[in-house]
Amino acid sequence: MIEFQGVSKSFWTGTQRKVILDRASFRVDLGRSLGILAPNGAGKTTIINMMAGLEKPDEGVIRKTSRVSFPLGFMGGVNGKQSAKENCRYIARLYGLDPDYVESFCRWVCGLGEYFDMPISTYSSGMRSRFSFSLLLSIEFDIYLIDEGMPAASDVEFNRKAGNLLKERLQNATVVIVSHSPQTLQKFCDSAAVLRNGRLYQFDTLEEAKRLYDYTA
Ligand SMILES: Nc1ncnc2c1ncn2[C@@H]1O[C@H](COP(=O)(O)OP(=O)(O)OP(=O)(O)O)[C@@H](O)[C@H]1O
């Protein structure tokens, strides 16, 4: 479970305050995947980062009682001077997992060939996405955080393999996915919310969320 209690977050732009959340309270329960709809710049990435613990609220409390993933595509914990092999073995140790297992799983999923043993700084953005996706899938979390705005991998074979693995993983896990597109959320979510004017409006169905989203778009 992830619970936001009276959480506020805003940024000062130099001329005005950009409000992302204004004393918002909501929770994400295990087994009930949540899709958050919001237009560009509304604060989707900021909310995902707060759930991951990468960004702090200005006020309020964020409580977590489950294993929550880093956001899909997050490369902050990866050392660009080292190879995918070295990085995934290191991260496996941080999570108390078997480095041999994590290495062979990632090597198989991301399909980078000899680049898996070369420094990450030599990868294209698509190759980085493939590596970070495989790393996320190699670790079992209760709640997976997905920001649809992150750079995507364009390799068809990889997308098929990773998509199937993600679907399998989500049978026993919960996902929080943020997107500006209702179609993306349809595939994953049991409930939906709309982020608007600092508030998160939660709905039982995506249809209801879409109505508010379309109305305010
Ligand atoms: N550190 C910061 N300082 C100032 N403004 C920021 C900062 N981080 C984010 N913002 C602003 O807060 C708003 C929300 O940013 P965020 O990246 O969370 O939006 P988003 O909904 O994910 O956008 P997109 O759909 O374009 O990915 C934007 O207007 C952004 O410019």
The ligand as an SDF file (V2000), in Angstrom:
LIG
                    3D

 31 33  0  0  0  0  0  0  0  0999 V2000
   12.6870   21.0860  -10.1020 N   0  0  0  0  0  0  0  0  0  0  0  0
   11.7260   21.7940  -10.6900 C   0  0  0  0  0  0  0  0  0  0  0  0
   11.7370   23.1490  -10.6150 N   0  0  0  0  0  0  0  0  0  0  0  0
   10.7660   23.9030  -11.1970 C   0  0  0  0  0  0  0  0  0  0  0  0
    9.7300   23.3800  -11.8720 N   0  0  0  0  0  0  0  0  0  0  0  0
    9.6640   22.0290  -11.9620 C   0  0  0  0  0  0  0  0  0  0  0  0
   10.6650   21.1740  -11.3810 C   0  0  0  0  0  0  0  0  0  0  0  0
   10.3230   19.8790  -11.6400 N   0  0  0  0  0  0  0  0  0  0  0  0
    9.1760   19.9520  -12.3430 C   0  0  0  0  0  0  0  0  0  0  0  0
    8.7870   21.2270  -12.5330 N   0  0  0  0  0  0  0  0  0  0  0  0
    7.5650   21.6870  -13.2190 C   0  0  0  0  0  0  0  0  0  0  0  0
    6.4420   21.0480  -12.6150 O   0  0  0  0  0  0  0  0  0  0  0  0
    5.5060   20.6820  -13.6140 C   0  0  0  0  0  0  0  0  0  0  0  0
    5.2530   19.1890  -13.5290 C   0  0  0  0  0  0  0  0  0  0  0  0
    6.3840   18.4740  -13.9890 O   0  0  0  0  0  0  0  0  0  0  0  0
    6.3110   16.9070  -14.2930 P   0  0  0  0  0  0  0  0  0  0  0  0
    7.5670   16.5180  -14.9980 O   0  0  0  0  0  0  0  0  0  0  0  0
    5.9610   16.1850  -13.0440 O   0  0  0  0  0  0  0  0  0  0  0  0
    5.0610   16.8770  -15.2890 O   0  0  0  0  0  0  0  0  0  0  0  0
    4.4900   15.6850  -16.1870 P   0  0  0  0  0  0  0  0  0  0  0  0
    3.0200   15.7030  -16.0150 O   0  0  0  0  0  0  0  0  0  0  0  0
    5.2020   14.4280  -15.8970 O   0  0  0  0  0  0  0  0  0  0  0  0
    4.8850   16.2220  -17.6310 O   0  0  0  0  0  0  0  0  0  0  0  0
    5.0500   15.4100  -19.0360 P   0  0  0  0  0  0  0  0  0  0  0  0
    3.7040   14.8690  -19.3700 O   0  0  0  0  0  0  0  0  0  0  0  0
    5.4920   16.4830  -19.9860 O   0  0  0  0  0  0  0  0  0  0  0  0
    6.0900   14.3460  -18.8010 O   0  0  0  0  0  0  0  0  0  0  0  0
    6.0640   21.1620  -14.9460 C   0  0  0  0  0  0  0  0  0  0  0  0
    5.4830   22.4130  -15.2370 O   0  0  0  0  0  0  0  0  0  0  0  0
    7.5510   21.2860  -14.6920 C   0  0  0  0  0  0  0  0  0  0  0  0
    8.1100   22.2880  -15.4910 O   0  0  0  0  0  0  0  0  0  0  0  0
  1  2  1  0
  2  3  1  0
  2  7  2  0
  3  4  2  0
  4  5  1  0
  5  6  2  0
  6  7  1  0
  6 10  1  0
  7  8  1  0
  8  9  2  0
  9 10  1  0
 10 11  1  0
 11 12  1  0
 11 30  1  0
 12 13  1  0
 13 14  1  0
 13 28  1  0
 14 15  1  0
 15 16  1  0
 16 17  2  0
 16 18  1  0
 16 19  1  0
 19 20  1  0
 20 21  2  0
 20 22  1  0
 20 23  1  0
 23 24  1  0
 24 25  2  0
 24 26  1  0
 24 27  1  0
 28 29  1  0
 28 30  1  0
 30 31  1  0
M  END
$$$$
